[in-house]
């Protein structure tokens, strides 16, 4: 019974999740402008892909509550 309550309390609310997604969007856009594909060149494309993969992982963490650091079988 206590595990059920602990899991329930760990889920973020809707407004919190929307705020986190908004901040991720702003950080991603800033990173793309400063370091990513919008700067042009080969290195900019590579950094843009790396930023994209990181941001997808962060969005999945926010939306689906995925724990990327838990490696258990």
N, CA, C and O atoms as CSV, one atom per row, in Angstrom:
chain,resi,resn,atom,element,x,y,z
A,1,UNK,N,N,0.821,-1.187,0.000
A,1,UNK,CA,C,0.000,0.000,0.000
A,1,UNK,C,C,0.867,1.253,0.000
A,1,UNK,O,O,0.515,2.241,-0.645
A,2,UNK,N,N,1.990,1.233,0.708
A,2,UNK,CA,C,2.837,2.431,0.754
A,2,UNK,C,C,3.523,2.679,-0.589
A,2,UNK,O,O,3.769,3.834,-0.937
A,3,UNK,N,N,3.844,1.617,-1.364
A,3,UNK,CA,C,4.437,1.807,-2.686
A,3,UNK,C,C,3.484,2.535,-3.609
A,3,UNK,O,O,3.901,3.370,-4.411
A,4,UNK,N,N,2.218,2.223,-3.496
A,4,UNK,CA,C,1.219,2.880,-4.341
A,4,UNK,C,C,1.173,4.377,-4.044
A,4,UNK,O,O,1.111,5.182,-4.973
A,5,UNK,N,N,1.200,4.755,-2.797
A,5,UNK,CA,C,1.172,6.164,-2.427
A,5,UNK,C,C,2.442,6.880,-2.859
A,5,UNK,O,O,2.386,8.025,-3.307
A,6,UNK,N,N,3.596,6.212,-2.727
A,6,UNK,CA,C,4.852,6.829,-3.140
A,6,UNK,C,C,4.884,7.069,-4.638
A,6,UNK,O,O,5.349,8.120,-5.078
A,7,UNK,N,N,4.401,6.119,-5.437
A,7,UNK,CA,C,4.371,6.286,-6.881
A,7,UNK,C,C,3.423,7.404,-7.286
A,7,UNK,O,O,3.712,8.157,-8.216
A,8,UNK,N,N,2.307,7.518,-6.602
A,8,UNK,CA,C,1.341,8.559,-6.909
A,8,UNK,C,C,1.918,9.941,-6.640
A,8,UNK,O,O,1.675,10.868,-7.412
A,9,UNK,N,N,2.663,10.093,-5.581
A,9,UNK,CA,C,3.213,11.393,-5.207
A,9,UNK,C,C,4.369,11.817,-6.095
A,9,UNK,O,O,4.694,13.004,-6.141
A,10,UNK,N,N,5.009,10.879,-6.811
A,10,UNK,CA,C,6.143,11.216,-7.660
A,10,UNK,C,C,5.728,11.767,-9.021
A,10,UNK,O,O,6.563,12.342,-9.719
A,11,UNK,N,N,4.473,11.612,-9.419
A,11,UNK,CA,C,4.020,12.098,-10.713
A,11,UNK,C,C,3.802,13.611,-10.667
A,11,UNK,O,O,3.141,14.119,-9.760
A,12,UNK,N,N,4.361,14.333,-11.651
A,12,UNK,CA,C,4.162,15.782,-11.655
A,12,UNK,C,C,2.747,16.123,-12.100
A,12,UNK,O,O,2.083,15.324,-12.760
A,13,UNK,N,N,2.297,17.302,-11.737
A,13,UNK,CA,C,0.989,17.766,-12.165
A,13,UNK,C,C,1.020,18.258,-13.597
A,13,UNK,O,O,2.084,18.355,-14.209
A,14,UNK,N,N,-0.142,18.566,-14.123
A,14,UNK,CA,C,-0.260,18.996,-15.513
A,14,UNK,C,C,0.441,20.335,-15.730
A,14,UNK,O,O,1.195,20.488,-16.691
A,15,UNK,N,N,0.205,21.286,-14.863
A,15,UNK,CA,C,0.815,22.604,-15.013
A,15,UNK,C,C,2.334,22.523,-14.884
A,15,UNK,O,O,3.053,23.211,-15.609
A,16,UNK,N,N,2.820,21.705,-13.983
A,16,UNK,CA,C,4.258,21.514,-13.821
A,16,UNK,C,C,4.863,20.900,-15.075
A,16,UNK,O,O,5.921,21.334,-15.530
A,17,UNK,N,N,4.198,19.889,-15.639
A,17,UNK,CA,C,4.684,19.255,-16.859
A,17,UNK,C,C,4.703,20.215,-18.037
A,17,UNK,O,O,5.652,20.215,-18.822
A,18,UNK,N,N,3.665,21.035,-18.168
A,18,UNK,CA,C,3.618,22.014,-19.259
A,18,UNK,C,C,4.718,23.058,-19.109
A,18,UNK,O,O,5.331,23.461,-20.098
A,19,UNK,N,N,4.971,23.494,-17.886
A,19,UNK,CA,C,6.045,24.449,-17.650
A,19,UNK,C,C,7.401,23.842,-17.993
A,19,UNK,O,O,8.247,24.508,-18.589
A,20,UNK,N,N,7.606,22.599,-17.625
A,20,UNK,CA,C,8.864,21.922,-17.949
A,20,UNK,C,C,9.041,21.787,-19.456
A,20,UNK,O,O,10.139,22.005,-19.968
A,21,UNK,N,N,7.971,21.428,-20.179
A,21,UNK,CA,C,8.055,21.312,-21.636
A,21,UNK,C,C,8.329,22.665,-22.286
A,21,UNK,O,O,9.067,22.742,-23.268
A,22,UNK,N,N,7.740,23.731,-21.746
A,22,UNK,CA,C,7.997,25.081,-22.254
A,22,UNK,C,C,9.465,25.448,-22.072
A,22,UNK,O,O,10.091,25.986,-22.986
A,23,UNK,N,N,10.013,25.160,-20.897
A,23,UNK,CA,C,11.419,25.473,-20.638
A,23,UNK,C,C,12.347,24.629,-21.508
A,23,UNK,O,O,13.369,25.127,-21.979
A,24,UNK,N,N,12.005,23.359,-21.728
A,24,UNK,CA,C,12.809,22.513,-22.610
A,24,UNK,C,C,12.810,23.081,-24.023
A,24,UNK,O,O,13.840,23.085,-24.697
A,25,UNK,N,N,11.662,23.556,-24.465
A,25,UNK,CA,C,11.561,24.142,-25.804
A,25,UNK,C,C,12.437,25.381,-25.930
A,25,UNK,O,O,13.139,25.547,-26.928
A,26,UNK,N,N,12.401,26.244,-24.934
A,26,UNK,CA,C,13.219,27.458,-24.966
A,26,UNK,C,C,14.714,27.129,-24.925
A,26,UNK,O,O,15.501,27.733,-25.654
A,27,UNK,N,N,15.101,26.185,-24.087
A,27,UNK,CA,C,16.512,25.791,-23.983
A,27,UNK,C,C,16.973,25.145,-25.282
A,27,UNK,O,O,18.089,25.397,-25.735
A,28,UNK,N,N,16.121,24.308,-25.889
A,28,UNK,CA,C,16.482,23.660,-27.149
A,28,UNK,C,C,16.674,24.693,-28.263
A,28,UNK,O,O,17.645,24.623,-29.017
A,29,UNK,N,N,15.755,25.643,-28.364
A,29,UNK,CA,C,15.877,26.682,-29.394
A,29,UNK,C,C,17.138,27.518,-29.186
A,29,UNK,O,O,17.832,27.841,-30.151
A,30,UNK,N,N,17.440,27.868,-27.941
A,30,UNK,CA,C,18.645,28.639,-27.659
A,30,UNK,C,C,19.894,27.834,-28.022
A,30,UNK,O,O,20.830,28.365,-28.619
A,31,UNK,N,N,19.902,26.556,-27.658
A,31,UNK,CA,C,21.053,25.704,-27.970
A,31,UNK,C,C,21.251,25.525,-29.462
A,31,UNK,O,O,22.387,25.491,-29.936
A,32,UNK,N,N,20.161,25.410,-30.208
A,32,UNK,CA,C,20.275,25.280,-31.657
A,32,UNK,C,C,20.824,26.565,-32.274
A,32,UNK,O,O,21.629,26.508,-33.204
A,33,UNK,N,N,20.401,27.714,-31.772
A,33,UNK,CA,C,20.899,28.981,-32.313
A,33,UNK,C,C,22.370,29.198,-31.992
A,33,UNK,O,O,23.118,29.699,-32.832
A,34,UNK,N,N,22.792,28.831,-30.794
A,34,UNK,CA,C,24.167,29.085,-30.369
A,34,UNK,C,C,25.157,28.034,-30.857
A,34,UNK,O,O,26.274,28.371,-31.251
A,35,UNK,N,N,24.756,26.758,-30.835
A,35,UNK,CA,C,25.709,25.686,-31.104
A,35,UNK,C,C,25.282,24.744,-32.217
A,35,UNK,O,O,26.127,24.044,-32.774
A,36,UNK,N,N,24.009,24.703,-32.558
A,36,UNK,CA,C,23.474,23.642,-33.390
A,36,UNK,C,C,23.468,23.916,-34.875
A,36,UNK,O,O,24.297,24.658,-35.402
A,37,UNK,N,N,22.507,23.295,-35.534
A,37,UNK,CA,C,22.430,23.283,-36.991
A,37,UNK,C,C,22.165,24.666,-37.581
A,37,UNK,O,O,22.510,24.900,-38.739
A,38,UNK,N,N,21.577,25.573,-36.843
A,38,UNK,CA,C,21.299,26.905,-37.376
A,38,UNK,C,C,22.566,27.716,-37.593
A,38,UNK,O,O,22.543,28.716,-38.311
A,39,UNK,N,N,23.675,27.300,-36.983
A,39,UNK,CA,C,24.950,27.992,-37.199
A,39,UNK,C,C,25.597,27.561,-38.497
A,39,UNK,O,O,26.436,28.280,-39.039
A,40,UNK,N,N,25.223,26.408,-38.998
A,40,UNK,CA,C,25.775,25.912,-40.244
A,40,UNK,C,C,27.055,25.131,-40.024
A,40,UNK,O,O,27.599,25.099,-38.920
A,41,UNK,N,N,27.527,24.506,-41.081
A,41,UNK,CA,C,28.758,23.733,-41.000
A,41,UNK,C,C,28.518,22.321,-40.521
A,41,UNK,O,O,27.439,21.981,-40.035
A,42,UNK,N,N,29.536,21.513,-40.667
A,42,UNK,CA,C,29.453,20.093,-40.307
A,42,UNK,C,C,29.341,19.910,-38.798
A,42,UNK,O,O,28.539,19.101,-38.331
A,43,UNK,N,N,30.127,20.644,-38.043
A,43,UNK,CA,C,30.093,20.504,-36.584
A,43,UNK,C,C,28.751,20.958,-36.024
A,43,UNK,O,O,28.247,20.383,-35.060
A,44,UNK,N,N,28.172,22.001,-36.637
A,44,UNK,CA,C,26.866,22.473,-36.188
A,44,UNK,C,C,25.796,21.422,-36.367
A,44,UNK,O,O,24.911,21.286,-35.522
A,45,UNK,N,N,25.864,20.668,-37.467
A,45,UNK,CA,C,24.884,19.596,-37.700
A,45,UNK,C,C,25.044,18.481,-36.675
A,45,UNK,O,O,24.054,17.960,-36.163
A,46,UNK,N,N,26.282,18.115,-36.374
A,46,UNK,CA,C,26.527,17.053,-35.403
A,46,UNK,C,C,26.055,17.472,-34.015
A,46,UNK,O,O,25.410,16.692,-33.315
A,47,UNK,N,N,26.371,18.686,-33.621
A,47,UNK,CA,C,25.924,19.174,-32.309
A,47,UNK,C,C,24.405,19.291,-32.291
A,47,UNK,O,O,23.773,19.036,-31.265
A,48,UNK,N,N,23.817,19.674,-33.421
A,48,UNK,CA,C,22.362,19.751,-33.503
A,48,UNK,C,C,21.707,18.401,-33.295
A,48,UNK,O,O,20.679,18.309,-32.623
A,49,UNK,N,N,22.280,17.358,-33.855
A,49,UNK,CA,C,21.739,16.006,-33.672
A,49,UNK,C,C,21.890,15.570,-32.222
A,49,UNK,O,O,20.975,14.970,-31.657
A,50,UNK,N,N,23.017,15.860,-31.623
A,50,UNK,CA,C,23.234,15.507,-30.210
A,50,UNK,C,C,22.239,16.244,-29.320
A,50,UNK,O,O,21.664,15.646,-28.411
A,51,UNK,N,N,22.028,17.543,-29.570
A,51,UNK,CA,C,21.040,18.308,-28.810
A,51,UNK,C,C,19.643,17.730,-28.989
A,51,UNK,O,O,18.872,17.650,-28.034
A,52,UNK,N,N,19.319,17.326,-30.219
A,52,UNK,CA,C,18.006,16.758,-30.491
A,52,UNK,C,C,17.789,15.469,-29.702
A,52,UNK,O,O,16.721,15.278,-29.120
A,53,UNK,N,N,18.768,14.599,-29.674
A,53,UNK,CA,C,18.644,13.329,-28.944
A,53,UNK,C,C,18.489,13.601,-27.449
A,53,UNK,O,O,17.665,12.970,-26.787
A,54,UNK,N,N,19.265,14.521,-26.924
A,54,UNK,CA,C,19.162,14.858,-25.498
A,54,UNK,C,C,17.790,15.424,-25.174
A,54,UNK,O,O,17.189,15.058,-24.164
A,55,UNK,N,N,17.290,16.316,-26.025
A,55,UNK,CA,C,15.986,16.927,-25.765
A,55,UNK,C,C,14.856,15.912,-25.895
A,55,UNK,O,O,13.875,15.999,-25.156
A,56,UNK,N,N,14.967,14.950,-26.816
A,56,UNK,CA,C,13.953,13.902,-26.919
A,56,UNK,C,C,13.939,13.077,-25.638
A,56,UNK,O,O,12.871,12.727,-25.135
A,57,UNK,N,N,15.110,12.769,-25.114
A,57,UNK,CA,C,15.176,12.022,-23.860
A,57,UNK,C,C,14.549,12.809,-22.711
A,57,UNK,O,O,13.850,12.233,-21.877
A,58,UNK,N,N,14.789,14.110,-22.661
A,58,UNK,CA,C,14.220,14.944,-21.598
A,58,UNK,C,C,12.699,15.017,-21.735
A,58,UNK,O,O,11.981,14.926,-20.739
A,59,UNK,N,N,12.208,15.180,-22.963
A,59,UNK,CA,C,10.758,15.241,-23.170
A,59,UNK,C,C,10.102,13.913,-22.795
A,59,UNK,O,O,9.038,13.910,-22.175
A,60,UNK,N,N,10.714,12.792,-23.157
A,60,UNK,CA,C,10.165,11.494,-22.766
A,60,UNK,C,C,10.157,11.338,-21.252
A,60,UNK,O,O,9.231,10.751,-20.693
A,61,UNK,N,N,11.176,11.857,-20.589
A,61,UNK,CA,C,11.224,11.816,-19.120
A,61,UNK,C,C,10.060,12.602,-18.531
A,61,UNK,O,O,9.425,12.161,-17.573
A,62,UNK,N,N,9.783,13.771,-19.111
A,62,UNK,CA,C,8.708,14.617,-18.582
A,62,UNK,C,C,7.339,14.002,-18.865
A,62,UNK,O,O,6.501,13.918,-17.967
A,63,UNK,N,N,7.108,13.574,-20.103
A,63,UNK,CA,C,5.783,13.122,-20.499
A,63,UNK,C,C,5.455,11.734,-19.936
A,63,UNK,O,O,4.366,11.521,-19.402
A,64,UNK,N,N,6.390,10.797,-20.056
A,64,UNK,CA,C,6.109,9.419,-19.669
A,64,UNK,C,C,6.763,8.996,-18.363
A,64,UNK,O,O,6.622,7.845,-17.948
A,65,UNK,N,N,7.478,9.909,-17.708
A,65,UNK,CA,C,8.145,9.636,-16.438
A,65,UNK,C,C,9.126,8.462,-16.565
A,65,UNK,O,O,9.146,7.566,-15.722
A,66,UNK,N,N,9.932,8.481,-17.623
A,66,UNK,CA,C,10.919,7.444,-17.888
A,66,UNK,C,C,12.188,7.754,-17.104
A,66,UNK,O,O,12.669,8.887,-17.121
A,67,UNK,N,N,12.727,6.757,-16.422
A,67,UNK,CA,C,13.968,6.932,-15.676
A,67,UNK,C,C,15.106,6.331,-16.488
A,67,UNK,O,O,15.266,5.111,-16.521
A,68,UNK,N,N,15.907,7.184,-17.149
A,68,UNK,CA,C,16.970,6.726,-18.025
A,68,UNK,C,C,18.187,6.228,-17.262
A,68,UNK,O,O,19.068,5.603,-17.854
A,69,UNK,N,N,18.256,6.493,-15.958
A,69,UNK,CA,C,19.422,6.095,-15.179
A,69,UNK,C,C,19.242,4.740,-14.496
A,69,UNK,O,O,20.193,4.221,-13.910
A,70,UNK,N,N,18.058,4.164,-14.557
A,70,UNK,CA,C,17.792,2.898,-13.907
A,70,UNK,C,C,18.060,1.753,-14.877
A,70,UNK,O,O,17.276,1.521,-15.797
A,71,UNK,N,N,19.164,1.035,-14.675
A,71,UNK,CA,C,19.532,-0.094,-15.503
A,71,UNK,C,C,19.348,-1.377,-14.722
A,71,UNK,O,O,20.307,-1.911,-14.165
A,72,UNK,N,N,18.129,-1.875,-14.676
A,72,UNK,CA,C,17.870,-3.116,-13.942
A,72,UNK,C,C,17.119,-4.090,-14.839
A,72,UNK,O,O,16.406,-3.691,-15.760
A,73,UNK,N,N,17.292,-5.357,-14.553
A,73,UNK,CA,C,16.630,-6.402,-15.336
A,73,UNK,C,C,15.588,-7.088,-14.509
A,73,UNK,O,O,14.918,-8.001,-14.993
